[in-house]
């Protein structure tokens, strides 16, 4: 499993071609909103991992979570999973962790509303039951949490 971490679309497309020849899953790390949209338009991508967004721009009455309704619909249409990295979240200090968990709750709600599939990557030493209960406590439906934990 190789994760593509680039903000250049032409380099991304070249890496996708290379990985496609090797029959590997195509996993891309998210960048800004326009990059994410271009990634989700590519039907070859399997998973888009949302990065830790504690440095994201803050708006007065809105939490920027890296995902919006149109991106969720695009991911659902092209059968692309939205991935979350629990190891990144667990390594943050308490203030940043709380902010990232708010973003995660918002993303889970958006994915649930738009029937976008989610998954967990790099879950470390967590059991499936721990991951399941964590996602349900963040607002995921039981079906959505099972789908994310047992992939």
Secondary structure, DSSP 8 states (H G I E B T S, - for coil): -EEE--S-HHHHHHHHHHHHHTT--EEEE--SHHHHHHHHH-TT--EEE----TTS---SS----S--HHHHHHHHHTT-EEEEEHHHHHTS-HHHHHHHHHHHHHHHHHHHHTT--EEEE--TT--HHHHHHHHHHTT--HHHHHHHHT-
